[in-house]
Amino acid sequence: MSAELLAPAMFLSLVVILLAGFPVAFSLAAVAGVFGAIGIGTGHFKASYLLAMTLRLQGTFFNDNLLAIPLLVFMGMILERAGLAEDMFEALHRLFGRTPAGLAYAVIVVGAVLSAVTGFVSAAVIALGLIAMPAMLRAGYDHRLAAGAVAAGGTLAQVMPPSLVLIVLAEQLEVSLVEIYRGALLPALMLIGVYLAYIFILTLRRPGLAPPAAGGSVDSTRLSLWRDAAMAAGLPIGLVVLVLLSIYFGVATPGEGGAIGVTGALLLALVKRRLTVRRLHDALMAAGILCSCVTFLLFGASFFTLVFRGFDGHVWIEELFKHLPAGQTGFLIVLNIAIFLLAFFLDFFEIAFIVLPLIGPIARAMGVDMAWLAVLLAVNLQTSFMHPPFGIALYNLRSVTPRAVATTSIYWGAVPFVVLQLLMVGVLIAAPQLVIQSKPAPIDASKITIDLPPPDDP
């Protein structure tokens, strides 16, 4: 096999193996190992090149961004098992339950806070499904609207800092995590506002889809209900804000910020008297399993990328994108369409660890701001959790939803929110200033003059 064909053959072999259903992490390593051996045997690949893998593994363990993942996940698991979501939803239920679509608004708000706390989509969707779906169904909500609101609220974990997804994107695209957190905050808030506006407009035209809930706040004053809601949501929001501010202003590294979050979560669970040995064990196990999966995926993807670049695969990828029209804008549009289509078959981690290391250098060479690209892809990849029929968030929701709700209702309920996410991608492409922070103009050294006083006459 010629050297020019090894990189395309390696990529296509990986696609076939993944579509066959083999585990992703081990598929990446196996394909890299087989093609590395073929390359060494045919003289197209230097065996000494593989020694760089040891340095990559060492860099993984010393990477401060990746160190934040287990800590932030552990923080979220503690707060989830401490009953955070139940307290918030109950308080918002009492406050907004008698308002048309009030429970749907509560689901989006709780989903946003829970997403920021857990940083993990499946945990947020399952928690919302267990807590909110029964209340919405009892209130007579349309099944599609209820399912769509729960799925959309849970998948905000993709873009709400401090998100696990944003950490992975920062690592794969080699960009500052602080820049991504700053850039993602406004689009995340805009997405929440778009969801709430859609629910408001839909239920204003068709109020029967989300009738007011029965019961609720007869014996409570409005002020006390607002106070209860502020207390239920204020503590976890305050913890998240504390973590983000410590990272934003350079007081703590991402790993240290995660440690601050874990300490605060433990104290909050103790104050609520909900920190038991069993819950702590469950939180540790859940965080450990998730982080182990991410670590194996990262190792496999690193090995695959190393061998792929050894065959000049990055040059082949660059050639594919070289003739796109409209320059940078055309590249971003085609890339986002390709990522959206890939998300029908691959989940976020597969795309992040396989595709992004290949297109990152191309985007950088075209002058694309990498923080902007990371936020764009985070919003786009949010659809990978929601679009039917393969979205993992829909499977998570199906597993905790009563059988009275048809699977097709869950699918159709997610579609409008997927459309809203894609519209947000278009807005971010058209208005990069929503993400990109203003930077000082570069200084032209050739225009700098330094006037020195004349020398004194002897």
N, C-alpha and C positions, 0 to 999 in steps of 0.2 A: 504494500500500500504506500502511495506517495505521501510525502510530508504534508502537502496541501490538503489532503483528504482526511488526515487523522483528526484534526479538530472538529470538522463537521460530523464525522462518524462518531466521535466521542459524545458530542452533544445529542445527536439523534439516538444513540444507544441509551443514554440516560433517560430521554423522554419515553422510549418504548418500555424500559424497565419500570419507570414510575407509573405509567398507565397500566402496567400489568399488576400493580398493587403491592410491590415489594416495599419494605421499610425504607424511608427516604435516606436516613443517615447512613445506613449500611450500603444502600445502592450507590450513593455518591462515592464512598470509599472504594467499593468494589470496582466500579467503572474506572476510577482513577488508577487503581492498582493494575487492572488488566491492560489498559491502554498505556500506562507507564512501562509495563514489561514489554509490550509490543514495540513501543518507541525505542527502548534500550536495545532490543533485539535487532531492530532494523537500522539502528544508528541514527535515528532522528531525535533522540532524547538523551541527554547526559544523565547518567546515574547520580553524579555528584549534585545535580540540581535538587534531588530529593532531600538532601541534608537540610535544606531551608525549612522543611516541615518541622523539624525540632525547634527552630527559632520561632516559627508561627505558634506552636503549642505553648512555648514559654511566654510569648507575647500575650496569648489569650489569658493565661493565669495572672499576669501582671497588669491587665487592662482594667483601669479604674471604672470605666463605663460599664463593663460587664460585671464587675463586682457589685454594682448597684442592683442588678437584676434579682438575685436571691433575696436581698434585703427588702426591696420594695414589694416583691411578691409575698414575702413573709408578713410584711406589714399589712398588706391587703387581706391575707388569709386570716390574720388575727382579728381584724376589725369585722370581717364578714361573719366569723363565728361568734363574735361578741354581740351580735344582734343589731348591728348598725343599720342595715337596710330596713329591718322590721320597724325600728323606732322611727326612722324618717318617714316611711310610708304611712305608718299609723297616724303620725302627727299631721302630715299633709292630707291624709284622708279626712281627718276631722275638720281640717281647715277648708279644703276645696271640694269635699265630697258632695255637698249639696249644689255645687255649680255644674252646669252642663259641661261634660268632658273634663270635669275636675280631676277624676282619677287618671285620665290619660296625661294631663299636665303633670300630675304628681309622679307618674311613671318616668317621664322624660327627665324631670328634675332629680329624682332619686337615682335614675340611671347615670346621669352626669356625675353626681357626687360619688356614687359607688364605682363608676369607671375610673375616676381620678384616684380613688383609694386603692382599688384592687389592681388596676392596670392590666387586667386580663379579661378577655371577652367572655369566655365560657363561664367563668365564675360569676360575672355580672349578670349574664343572661339567665343562668339557672336560678340565681337568687331572686331576680325580678319575677321570673316565671312562677316560682313557688309562692312568692308573697303577693304579687299584684294580680295575676291572672284570675284566681278564684274570686277576688273582690270585684273585678271588672265584669266577670261573667254573671255574678249574683246581681249586679246592678243593671244587667240587661244590655251590656255593650255589644256592638257588632263584633263577631269573632275575628274578622279580618283586621279591623282597627285595633282591637286589643292586642292581637298577636304582633302586628306591625309596630305598635308603640313599644312593646316590651323588647322586641328584637333590636329596634333602632336605639332605644335607651341603653341597652347592654353593650352594643357595639361602639358606643362613644369611647370605650376604653382604648380604641385604636389611636385616637387623636388627643385625648385629654391628658395633659402632663400631670404627674410623671408616669407616662405610659411605658409599658414593657416594649411595645411596638416601636416607639420613638427611640428607645435605647438601642434596639437591634438595628434600626435604620441608620442611626448615628455611627454605629460601628461598621456597618457594611459599606456606607458611602464615605467613610472617613471624614466626618464633619463634627464640629463641636456640639456636644449634647446641649450645652447652654443655648446656643443659637437656635437649635431645633425647638427647644422648650419655649423660647421667646416667640419664635415664628408660629408655633402651632396654637398658641393660646387664643388669639383672636379668631382664626378659622374655626376652632372648636366651639367657641361661644356663638359664632355666627350659625354654625350647624344646629346648635341647640335652639337658637331663635327661629331658624327655618322650620324645624320640626314642630315647635309650638305654634307657629303661624299656620302651618298646613293643617294641624288638628283644629285650630280655631276656625279657619275658613271652611273646612269640610263640615264640622259640626254646626256651624252657623247656617249653612245651606241645608243640611240634613240632620236636624237635632235628634232624630230618633236613633242615630248610630251610637250616641253616647249620652243617655239620659242621666239626670242627677241621681246620686246614690241615696238609698233610703237610710234613715237613722243619722247618727253623727252628733252634731254640735248643739243640741237643744239646750242643755244645761250649762253651757260654757259661753263666756263672753268672747267677743272677737279678739280682744286684746290678749286674753289668756291663750287662745288658740295660736295666735302669732308667736307668743312667747314660747310655747311648747315646740312649735315648728323650728324656731330659731335655735332653741337648745338642742333639739334632735339633730339638726343639720350643722349647727355652728361648730361643734367640737371636731367632727371629722374634717370639715372644710378648713378649720383653723390649722389642723395638723398638716394637711396637704399644702396649704399656703406656707406654713413654716418650713417644710421641706423644700419647696420651690424657691422661696426667698433665700434660703441658705445657699442654694446652688447658684441662683441668678447673680447674687452679689459677691460670689467668690468666698463666702465665709466657710463653705464646706465643698469638698469634691462630691461628685455624684454618689460614690460609695459611702462617704461620711453622711451625706444627706439621707441616704437609705437607712443608715444606722440611727439617725435622729428620728426618722419615721417609725422604725421598729420600737425604739424606746418609748415614743409617745403613744403608740398603739398599745403596748403592754400596760402603760400607766392608765390609759383610757379604759381598757378592759378591766383593770383592777378597780377603778373608781366605780364602774358599773356593776362590779361584783359578778362578772361573767367569765373570768379567767380561771378555768379549771384545768387540771392536768390532762384530761381527755381532749379538751378543745385545743390546748397547746400542742399536744401530740399530733392531732389531725392537721393543724396548721403547718407544723414542721414537715409532715409527710407529704402534704399537697404541694408545698413549696419545693421540697426536695425532688419530687417526681418531675414537676414541670421544668425545673432548672436542669435536671439531668438530661431530659429530652433535648432542651435547647443546646446544652454543651455537646452532646453527641452530633447533633445537626451541624453545629459550628465546626467541629473537627472534620466531619465528612466533607462539608462544603469547602473548607480550607484546603484539604488534600486535592479535591476535584479542581479547584481554581488554580492551584499550583501546577498541576500536570497540564491543564488546559492552556495556560499561558506558556508553558514550556513548548507546546506545539504551535505557538503564535496564534492561539485561538482568539485573543483580543484583537489581532489584526483582521481576522476574518469577520468578527462582529463589526468592527469599524467600517469595513468595506460594505457591509449590508446597509449601514445607515448613511453612507457617504453621499448617495445620490437622492436623498430626500429633498423635496421642495420646501421653500419657506424657512430654511435655516433652522435656527433654534426653536422657533414656534412649531414648525413642522415636525421636528424631532420629538418635542414634548407631546404633541397630539398623537403621533404614531405610537410612541412609547406607552402612553396611558391607555390607548385602545388595546395594544398588545397585552398589557398587564391585566386589563379588565377581562379579556378573553381567556388568558391563562388562569385567572382566578376561578373559572368554571371547573377546572380540573385539579389545580394545585392550591394548597392553603397558603396562608401568609408566610409561615416560616420557610416553606419550600421555595417560594418566590424570592424571599429576602436573601436566603443563603445561596441560591443558585443563580438567579438572574441579575440581581443588583450588583454583585462584584464584577459582572461582565459589562454592564452598561455604565457604571459609575465613571470609569476613565474616559469614556466617550463624551459623557455629559460635561465633565470637567474640561476636556479639550475644546468643547464648543462654547465655553464660557458660561455655562449654566450655573447659577448660584446653587450650591449643594444643599443648603438649608431649605431653600424654596423647593427643590426637587424632592427632598425627604418629606416635607409636609404634603406636597401634591400626591406622592405615592401613598402616604398614610391614609389620606382621605379616599383615594382610589381603592386601595386594598381593603378599606372598610367594607366595600361591596363584596369582597371575597367571603366574608362571614355571613352575608345576607342573601345573595342572589340565588334563587331556586335553580336546580334542585339540590345543589351540593353545599350550600352555605352551612358551615358548622354551627352557627348561631341558631339556625332553623332546626337542626338536629337536636341541639341542646334544649331548645324550647319545646320541641315535640316530646322529649323524654319526660318533661315535668308538667305537660298540659293535659287536662282531662280529655278522655276519649270523645267527649261531646264536640270538641273542636276538631274539625276535619283537617287533615294535612294540607289539603288544597287551600283552605282558609289561611293557614299560616303562610303558605307560599304567596298567595295573592296579597295578603296584608303587608308583606315585605316589599313588594314591587314599588309602590309610590315612594317609599323612603330610599330605595336604591336610586330611583330617578333623581331625588333631591340631592343625594350624595354626588351623582355624576354632574348635576348642575353646579354644585359647589366646586368640583374639579375645574369646570369651565371658567368659573369666576376667578379662581386662583391663577389659572393660566393667563387670563386677560388682565388681572390686576395683581401682579407680583408684589406690589408695595404692601399688600395685606400681610405678607410674610417677611419680606426682606427688610431688615432694619436699615435706616438711613446711615450711610457711612460717610466719613469726611472725604472731601475731594482729594485725589492724590496730589502730592507736592511735586512740581517739576523742578528738579535740582538745578537744571540749566538756567533757570530764571532767578536763582538766589544770588544775591550780591552781598558781600561783606565789605563794608568800608572801614579801612584802618586809618588811624591818624598818621599824618606825615611824620617821618623821623625827625628828631630834633637836630638842628644844625650844630656841628661841633664848634 
